[in-house]
């Protein structure tokens, strides 16, 4: 992400953004996106269509990102990433794909979501 002009001094790791009481200009998240029937490993299992957990994270993060702030996240072709992009737009973000990387069995997709002004 450094090549796109994004860098950070402070990092925060938590389960969704509900525990935070601050707004941010930039949030970067490698969400669990694997399509799973049940969530056994919160680091990788995204739930049905790989969307359950990512949708919760996006909804939670929305209130912690300043208007005009950016939310960068990773998703995969193994999940229903088009539905995730639509959900992100419905949550009030302008969404674009900024990078893709084809791997052996999937394509990783980096999404940039800019929070719209209310």
C-alpha positions in Angstrom: 0.0 0.0 0.0 3.0 2.3 0.4 3.2 2.7 -3.4 -0.4 4.1 -3.3 0.7 6.7 -0.7 -0.8 4.9 2.4 1.3 4.4 5.5 0.7 4.4 9.2 2.4 5.2 12.5 -0.3 3.6 14.8 -1.9 0.2 14.3 -5.0 -1.0 16.2 -6.2 -4.6 16.1 -9.7 -5.5 17.3 -12.8 -7.5 16.4 -14.8 -5.0 14.3 -14.7 -1.3 15.2 -17.3 -1.3 17.9 -14.6 -1.1 20.6 -13.2 2.1 19.2 -14.3 5.6 20.2 -12.5 7.6 17.6 -12.8 8.4 13.9 -10.0 7.6 11.4 -8.9 9.0 8.1 -7.7 5.5 7.0 -8.7 2.0 8.0 -6.9 -1.1 6.4 -8.4 -4.5 6.9 -7.5 -8.0 5.8 -11.0 -9.4 6.5 -11.8 -13.1 6.8 -13.4 -13.9 3.4 -13.4 -17.6 2.9 -16.9 -19.1 2.0 -17.7 -21.4 5.0 -20.9 -23.0 6.4 -19.8 -22.1 9.9 -17.2 -19.8 11.4 -14.6 -22.0 13.1 -11.6 -19.8 12.5 -12.3 -16.0 12.8 -9.0 -15.2 11.0 -10.1 -16.8 7.7 -13.8 -17.9 7.8 -16.1 -15.3 6.3 -19.4 -17.3 6.7 -22.0 -17.9 4.0 -20.7 -16.7 0.6 -17.7 -15.3 2.5 -19.8 -12.3 3.4 -21.2 -12.6 6.9 -18.1 -11.4 8.7 -16.9 -8.9 6.1 -20.4 -7.2 6.0 -20.4 -6.9 9.8 -16.9 -5.4 9.7 -17.9 -2.9 7.0 -21.0 -1.9 8.9 -19.1 -1.5 12.1 -16.2 0.5 10.5 -18.5 2.9 8.8 -19.2 5.0 12.0 -15.4 5.1 12.7 -14.3 6.5 9.4 -14.4 10.2 8.8 -16.4 11.5 5.9 -13.9 11.5 3.0 -11.9 8.9 4.9 -10.7 5.7 3.2 -11.3 2.1 4.0 -9.0 -0.3 2.2 -9.8 -4.0 2.5 -8.8 -7.3 0.9 -11.3 -9.8 -0.5 -11.1 -12.8 -2.8 -12.6 -14.3 -5.9 -13.5 -17.2 -3.7 -16.1 -15.1 -2.0 -19.1 -13.2 -3.5 -16.9 -10.1 -3.7 -19.4 -8.3 -6.1 -22.1 -8.6 -3.5 -19.6 -7.3 -0.9 -18.8 -4.3 -3.1 -22.6 -3.6 -3.4 -23.0 -3.8 0.4 -20.1 -1.4 0.9 -21.7 1.1 -1.5 -25.1 0.7 0.3 -23.2 1.6 3.6 -22.3 5.0 2.1 -19.0 4.5 0.4 -17.7 5.2 -3.1 -16.0 1.9 -4.1 -13.2 1.1 -6.5 -10.9 -1.8 -7.1 -7.3 -0.6 -6.8 -5.4 -3.9 -7.3 -5.8 -7.6 -8.2 -3.3 -10.4 -7.7 -3.9 -13.8 -9.4 -2.8 -16.7 -7.3 -2.9 -20.4 -7.9 -6.5 -21.0 -6.8 -7.9 -17.5 -6.3 -7.6 -13.8 -7.2 -7.0 -11.4 -4.3 -8.8 -8.1 -4.7 -7.9 -4.8 -2.9 -10.9 -2.5 -2.5 -10.7 1.2 -1.8 -13.9 2.6 -0.2 -14.2 6.3 0.4 -16.8 7.3 2.9 -19.3 9.7 1.4 -20.2 13.0 3.1 -23.6 12.7 4.8 
